[in-house]
């Protein structure tokens, strides 16, 4: 497995864990936790976008390799 595959798997797992944390926080009535939730949701969005970018890079590289080889 190459580094981009490892990065994708690792970040995908982090996104899953962060999504669970966001869900858990959303179940509380604590206003401080809800304020932190805004930041966590932003981080989750950014990480998910990065995973999508890495998957697209991986796909394009594979297409180029297949076309050349």
C-alpha positions, 0 to 999 in steps of 0.5 A: 500500500502506498503513502496516499492510500495510507493517508486516505485510510487514516484521514477517513478513520479520523473523519469517522471518529470526529463525526461521532464526537460531533454527534455525541456533543450534539446530544448534550445541552451544554452551551460550551460544548455546542460552541466547540461543535461549530469548530469541530464541524468545520474541521470535519468538513475540511478533512472530508474535503481533503479525503475527497481531493486525495481520492481524486488525485489517486484516481487521476494518477491511476488513469495516467498510469493506465494510459501510459502503460 
